[in-house]
Amino acid sequence: MDLLAFLGNIGGQELIVILLIILLLFGAKKLPELAKGMGKAVREFQNAKDEFSDELHNAGKTPDKDVRQADATVPRIDHAATAREVPLPADERARTADERTSREV
């Protein structure tokens, strides 16, 4: 628990001690290579984050030039009567009238 509290309050002196320990562990020749690798990793992470953010912002926006009406899968019959224009047979009219009265009761 004390270790976590220590990591939350790293000051200047603690940072210098940590850097000296890293210098002793890896040596002066390896430090530039480690820093370069860390820089590449941070840059790659930043690029991936920006790309993901752009993808989220552009997800709802579709360019109008790519949008076109879908082709009909059922052929249309020109000048054909619609369902409202076709009269019901007599037995259908009687049945719908009975259904209306039964609903009202």
Long-range contacts (C-beta under 8 A, 24 or more apart in sequence): none
